[in-house]
C-alpha cells in the first residue's frame, strides 16, 4: 500500500476522469437546451485543498491535457490555467483550515467562475467577440455553480472513501507544512 500512498494522485486523476466522463455525457443530453456544465472547479478544489501541492498538481496535469483537447484554444492554455488556479488555492489553504467543507465549496465556486472568465477571454482573443453570447455564458455559469454546490461535498467524501479503499487515510497523510 506504500505505492498507493505515494502515488495517490493517480487514483485521484482516475476518479476525476470518471467525473469528467459522466458530465460529458450529461452535457451531451442537455446540449439541445443550450446548457453546458463545467465541473473543473470541483476537481481543482479536492486536488488543491486535500492533497499536498505536488500530488495535487500531478493529479491536475492529465485533466488539463484532457481539457485542452476539448477547447479550440492554444495547446497548454488549460494547463497554465489549472496549475495557476491550483497554486492560488494552495495559498488560500495555507491561510485557512482546509478540512472545512465551506472553504472547499467556496474554492470550487470561485475556481469555476475564474475558469469561465479565462475561457471567455481566450475565446474573445482567439475566436473574436462575434460568437460570444453573454446570456449563454451566464446561464452555463449558473447551471455549473448549482451543480457544484449540490455535488461538491458528496464528491469530496466519495473520493476520500475511494482513497480509503486503497488504505490511504487523508487525515493521516504527510503533507507539506502550512
C-alpha positions in Angstrom: 0.0 0.0 0.0 3.0 2.3 0.1 2.9 2.6 -3.6 -0.8 3.8 -3.4 0.1 6.3 -0.7 3.0 7.8 -2.6 1.0 7.8 -5.9 -2.4 8.8 -4.6 -2.6 11.4 -7.4 -3.1 8.6 -9.9 -6.2 7.4 -8.1 -7.5 10.9 -7.8 -6.8 11.5 -11.5 -8.8 8.4 -12.5 -11.7 9.5 -10.4 -11.5 12.9 -11.9 -11.6 11.4 -15.4 -14.7 9.3 -14.4 -16.4 12.5 -13.2 -15.5 14.3 -16.4 -16.8 11.4 -18.5 -20.1 11.4 -16.6 -20.5 15.2 -17.1 -19.5 14.9 -20.7 -22.4 12.5 -21.1 -24.7 14.8 -19.2 -23.7 17.7 -21.4 -24.4 15.7 -24.5 -28.0 15.1 -23.3 -28.6 18.7 -22.1 -27.0 20.3 -25.2 -30.3 20.8 -27.0 -31.3 23.2 -24.2 -28.1 25.2 -24.7 -26.6 24.4 -21.4 -23.1 23.2 -20.7 -21.9 22.2 -17.2 -18.3 22.6 -16.3 -17.1 21.0 -13.1 -13.4 22.0 -13.3 -13.6 24.0 -10.0 -14.9 20.9 -8.1 -12.0 18.8 -9.3 -9.5 21.5 -8.6 -10.9 22.1 -5.1 -10.3 18.5 -4.0 -6.8 18.3 -5.5 -5.7 21.7 -4.1 -7.2 21.5 -0.6 -6.9 17.9 0.3 -3.7 16.6 -1.4 -0.2 18.1 -1.0 0.6 20.7 -3.5 2.8 18.4 -5.6 0.3 15.5 -5.5 -2.5 17.9 -6.4 -0.7 19.4 -9.3 0.2 16.0 -10.6 -3.4 15.0 -10.4 -4.5 18.1 -12.4 -1.9 17.9 -15.2 -3.6 15.0 -17.1 -7.0 16.7 -16.5 -5.6 19.9 -18.1 -4.5 18.0 -21.2 -7.9 16.4 -21.5 -9.5 19.8 -21.3 -7.0 21.1 -23.9 -8.3 18.5 -26.4 -11.9 19.9 -25.9 -11.1 23.6 -26.5 -10.1 25.4 -29.6 -7.5 27.5 -27.6 -3.7 27.2 -27.9 -2.3 23.9 -26.5 -1.3 24.3 -22.9 -3.7 27.1 -22.0 -5.8 24.8 -19.8 -2.7 23.5 -18.2 -1.5 27.0 -17.3 -4.9 28.0 -16.1 -5.4 24.9 -13.9 -1.9 25.0 -12.4 -2.2 28.7 -11.7 -5.6 28.3 -10.0 -4.3 25.3 -8.1 -1.4 27.2 -6.6 -3.8 30.1 -5.8 -6.0 27.6 -3.9 -2.9 26.2 -2.2 -2.1 29.8 -1.0 -5.7 30.0 0.3 -5.2 26.6 2.1 -2.1 28.0 3.9 -4.2 30.8 5.3 -7.3 28.7 6.3 -8.3 25.3 7.5 -8.5 23.0 4.5 -10.7 20.5 6.3 -13.8 22.7 6.3 -16.5 22.0 3.8 -17.4 25.6 3.3 -13.9 26.6 2.2 -13.9 23.7 -0.2 -17.2 24.9 -1.7 -16.0 28.5 -1.9 -12.8 27.5 -3.6 -14.7 25.3 -6.1 -17.2 28.0 -7.0 -14.6 30.7 -7.3 -12.3 28.5 -9.4 -15.2 27.7 -11.6 -16.0 31.4 -12.0 -12.4 32.2 -12.8 -12.3 29.3 -15.3 -15.3 30.8 -17.1 -13.7 34.2 -17.1 -10.4 32.9 -18.5 -12.1 30.8 -21.2 -14.3 33.7 -22.2 -11.2 36.0 -22.5 -9.4 33.3 -24.5 -12.4 32.9 -26.8 -12.6 36.6 -27.3 -8.9 36.9 -28.2 -8.7 33.7 -30.3 -12.1 33.5 -32.0 -13.4 37.0 -31.9 -16.3 38.5 -29.9 -19.0 37.8 -32.5 -19.7 34.3 -31.3 -19.7 35.2 -27.6 -23.2 35.3 -26.1 -23.1 36.8 -22.5 -26.5 35.4 -21.7 -25.4 31.9 -22.7 -22.2 32.2 -20.6 -24.2 33.4 -17.6 -26.7 30.5 -17.9 -23.9 28.0 -18.2 -22.1 29.5 -15.2 -25.3 29.4 -13.1 -26.0 25.8 -14.0 -22.4 24.8 -13.3 -22.5 26.6 -10.0 -25.7 24.9 -8.9 -24.3 21.5 -9.8 -21.1 22.2 -8.0 -23.0 23.5 -4.9 -25.1 20.3 -4.9 -22.3 17.8 -5.6 -19.1 19.2 -4.1 -19.5 17.7 -0.6 -20.6 14.3 -2.0 -17.7 14.2 -4.5 -15.2 15.1 -1.8 -16.5 12.4 0.6 -16.6 9.8 -2.2 -13.0 10.5 -3.2 -11.9 10.2 0.4 -13.8 6.8 0.7 -12.2 5.6 -2.6 -8.8 6.5 -1.3 -9.6 4.7 1.9 -10.2 1.5 -0.1 -6.6 1.7 -1.1 -5.5 2.2 2.6 -4.9 5.9 2.3 -6.2 7.9 5.2 -6.1 11.5 4.1 -6.2 12.8 7.7 -3.0 10.9 8.5 -1.2 11.6 5.2 2.1 13.5 5.4 1.7 16.9 3.7 3.9 19.9 3.4 3.6 22.2 6.3 1.4 25.1 6.1 
